[in-house]
Amino acid sequence: MATNFHLAPPAKTVAGLLAVPIDIQTLTGTLLFDGSTSTGRADATITFLTGGQNGCPIFDLRQTITAAWLDGIAIPVTSVAHHDFGGGPQAQLRVVNMVLPANTTHTLRVTYNLGLPQASTAGSYPPQLTWAAGPRLTFNFGFTDLGAGRYLEAWLPANLIYDQFACTLTVRVLNTAVPHSIITNGSTSLLGANHWQVTFPARFTALSHLLEVRATNTVLTQSASVVLPVSGTIVALEAWKLQTGPADLTTQLNLLKTYLTANENKVGPYLHGNRFVAFLHVGGMEYDGGTTTSTGALSHEVFHSWWARGLKPASQPDAWWDEAWTTYFNDNGGTQSVPFDFTKPPIELRSSNPYARITASNAYDDGNKFWQGVSALLGNAALLGYMKDFYQLRKGELVRTTDFEEYLLCRSGNARLVDAFHRFVYGFADPVAVPDLWLKDDALDTAGHNDWNGRFWDSPDVWVRNQDDGVTIHQAPEYGQDNWFYARVRNRGSVTVRHFVVSFHVKQFAGTQFTYPADFLPCTAAASGFELGPGGSAIVKARWPRHLVPAAGTHACLTAAVLSRGDQPGSGQHVWQHNNLAQKNLTVVDLKLNGFLVLPFVAANFITRQLQPREFSLEVFRPAALPDFRVSLLHEQPRLFNGFELQRPFQLPGRLTDAASVTVSHPLDCGGHSPQPNQQHNLLTDEHLLATAPGLTDQTQELRFKAGAQASMSFELAGGNQLLTQLRLELPPTARVGQQLRLDVVQRDTKTQQITGGIAVLVRVVP
C-alpha cells in the first residue's frame, strides 16, 4: 500500500495531545440497515501506520461511536473524541488519546449506530438515510467539496485526502422483502438478497467512493459501452435515474460516450478501469470513474475523472485547481487569455492552513480567471500543451498547488509565474519592504553581498543527494535513478518572505560563466518555500527525475536561482553579481596513481557583446599539498593561447604508446554517473575518454600550465562567443593514496581583474 506521509499536515498539539498524522492501509466495514426498526449500524476497522514521530493518531468519523478497540484492546469512546485543529467550521478531527511509537502498525475498530453525519450540510445533494413504506431504504454517501466532514468520514473512519487506502464494505438491508439495488463505482459481489460486498481499490482517497442504496422499483438503469481512443479500453457505462426523473438515459449514455472519448483525446488515458457510473439526479459531484449529477453538469463532472479524480488534490487547500481548470478548460473552452491586473487585491485560492477542510468557494470564478492570466502570460497553446503534459507525467498521483507552479516555471522559464501564484493563488499582498533572499556563493560569503569575489562556482548552499535523506553534504549524482536537489535559502532582509521558489538547472557541461536567465530558466526542477522570516534560513528540495539525470560520463554544472515577489535577478546578471544566484560547478573523481582525467569545459565571454576581442586568463590554483599536479589544456589551436609551458601533440586513445588507466568515480557534482570505482580503462582500447571529452581529434595539442601553486595562460575571445576546450589532469609521482586534492580553474577578465567563472575538481587518489 502507498504511504503518503510527505503530503500529510504537520503534527499539532491540541488539548495537550501531540496529534500526529497516520497512513491508513486498509478499511474494512459492515453497514447493516434494519427495515423492521428503520435503523442502521456499522462496524469498521482501519489498519494504519504511524509516521516518523511518536504521538496520538489522527482520524475522522462523523458518527457517534459506541465502542472502540485499539490493537484489539477496548478503549473508552472518550479517548477518540473530536478536537478543534483550527481548520474552520465543522473541521474537527478525532485524536486517539494514546501515544503510539513511530513507524509502527496498528488497528482501530469502532462500532456505531448510523445516522445523518454530524458535519456540514453544504451542497445541493446531501447525504441521506431514510425509510419509506415497504420498507424501502434510501441511502447515499452524499459527498461534497464545499463542506467539512463530508467525504468518506461522514459514514466510515477515514483520513484527510492525502491518504490512499483499500476499502472493503459489506452492505446489507435486513427485514424487508423489497429488492434493493446498489449504485457504486466499487467492484460489487452479490452475496444474497439485498446483500453485497463492495471493494474499492488502494488508489482511492476519502473523496473517491460513490455509494447509493435504493429500492429497485424506485430507479431505472441502462447500460452501454465505448471504446476509448487513447487507452483502447472498453468502458462499460451505467446510467441510473429515479423512476420519476426527467433524464433520457439513452441520450445521456450517448453524451457519456462523447465526453469520455473527447477527454481521452484532449487530456490523456482514462484511469478508472473499465467502468463509468452516472446517477442522473440532482447536484453535481465527481467520484473516481463516476458521478451523481444533474444532466446540465454531466460534462463538467465527467471531466473531473481526469482533473480531480485522475489527478487528485493532495490536500483540501489544493482542491481549488481541479475546479479552476475544469471551469477554464472544459466549461469555457480553454481559449481565453486575459492578462493579470496586479493593481487588484490579492485573491486566495489555496489556503495556507493545512487543516482546512473545504475547497475554496471562489475556485470556479477566480480560479478560471487565474488560468486566463496564465494563458496570457505563457501563450494559450503553450499552456494547454504544458497542462496536457503535466497530466501525462503525473497521472494517478496526488498533486499539490506548488507542483503546478514549479512545473510551469520549469517548462516555460517565465519567472513572472512566481508573482502570479504569490498574489492570485496564495493570496499574499506585495511585501511592505523589498525582500532580500540570498544563496551563499562560497563558505566565506557571510553577508550575501553582490559583487562577490570568492569561489562562487562552488556554492555550499546548493548540493545534490542520491536519496531524499536530508543530509547537507554534497554527493556526485547517480545515473539511472532519481537524485535530489537541495538549497539553503537565507533571508537578509527586514521582512518575512511569504513565498519563494528555487529553480535548479543542469547545464550538461562544465563552464566558467553563466548568466540569468539563459543558464537558469527554463529549469530541470524547482522547489517552493513559505514564510521565511528576517535572519532565518530554510532548506528546500526537489526531485531530480532519473530521466533527466545526464548519462554516464557527463560533466555538468548546477545553477540555482531563488525567486520571490519583489526579489528577482535582472536579465544578463552573473552569479557574482546577484545574491539570488548560485552555482555548483564541482567535479568529483577517483583518480589512480599515474592516471589522468580529461574534463571538457566551456569558457565564454558574455560580459560584452562587442565584437572586439577581450582578453581573459585561465588560472589554475593547485592544492597546497601537490604543487606539481600536472594540469594542461587540450585544443586544436595553440595559437589562441599565451603563456603555456609546453606544446606537444596529444595522443588519442588507440594511438598511445603506453597504456594508462583512469577511474572516474564520479563526474561532477551535477551530472552523470561514471564508471564504477576501481574499474580500469585501458586507453589503448577503451572509448570512454572519447565519449566523455567531445572535440578531441588527431590535431589536438596539449598546452601545459607552468608548475607552482598558481599558474595561468591567456586568450582572447570576442563578445558573445564561447570556447570549448579540455582540461587534462594527471597525478604526479608524489601523489599518495588517500589524498583528497581540490583544484580550481578560473577565468579572469584581465581588464577588470574580475573572476568571471570557475570550475572546481575534487580528486580522490585511489590505489
Secondary structure as UniProt FT lines:
FT   HELIX           5..7
FT   STRAND          12..14
FT   TURN            15..16
FT   STRAND          17..20
FT   STRAND          22..34
FT   TURN            35..38
FT   STRAND          39..50
FT   STRAND          55..60
FT   STRAND          65..70
FT   TURN            71..72
FT   STRAND          73..75
FT   HELIX           77..80
FT   STRAND          82..83
FT   TURN            89..90
FT   STRAND          93..95
FT   TURN            102..103
FT   STRAND          105..113
FT   STRAND          128..132
FT   TURN            133..135
FT   STRAND          136..140
FT   TURN            148..149
FT   HELIX           152..154
FT   TURN            161..162
FT   STRAND          166..174
FT   STRAND          180..184
FT   STRAND          187..192
FT   TURN            193..194
FT   STRAND          195..200
FT   TURN            202..203
FT   TURN            206..207
FT   STRAND          211..215
FT   HELIX           216..218
FT   STRAND          219..227
FT   TURN            229..231
FT   STRAND          234..242
FT   TURN            243..244
FT   HELIX           249..266
FT   TURN            273..274
FT   STRAND          275..280
FT   STRAND          284..287
FT   TURN            288..289
FT   STRAND          290..293
FT   HELIX           295..297
FT   HELIX           298..303
FT   TURN            304..306
FT   TURN            308..310
FT   STRAND          311..313
FT   HELIX           316..319
FT   HELIX           320..325
FT   HELIX           326..331
FT   TURN            333..334
FT   TURN            342..343
FT   TURN            354..355
FT   TURN            361..364
FT   HELIX           365..378
FT   HELIX           380..394
FT   TURN            395..396
FT   STRAND          398..399
FT   HELIX           401..412
FT   HELIX           416..424
FT   STRAND          437..438
FT   TURN            443..444
FT   TURN            456..457
FT   TURN            460..461
FT   STRAND          462..465
FT   TURN            479..480
FT   STRAND          483..491
FT   STRAND          497..507
FT   STRAND          510..511
FT   STRAND          515..516
FT   TURN            517..520
FT   STRAND          525..532
FT   TURN            534..535
FT   STRAND          537..544
FT   HELIX           546..548
FT   TURN            552..553
FT   STRAND          557..564
FT   TURN            565..566
FT   TURN            571..572
FT   STRAND          573..574
FT   HELIX           575..577
FT   TURN            579..580
FT   STRAND          581..584
FT   STRAND          586..592
FT   TURN            593..594
FT   STRAND          596..604
FT   STRAND          614..621
FT   TURN            624..625
FT   TURN            627..628
FT   STRAND          630..635
FT   HELIX           638..640
FT   STRAND          641..642
FT   STRAND          646..649
FT   TURN            653..654
FT   TURN            669..670
FT   TURN            677..678
FT   TURN            683..685
FT   HELIX           688..692
FT   TURN            694..695
FT   TURN            698..699
FT   STRAND          701..704
FT   STRAND          710..717
FT   TURN            719..720
FT   STRAND          722..730
FT   TURN            733..734
FT   TURN            737..738
FT   STRAND          740..749
FT   TURN            750..752
FT   STRAND          755..766
//
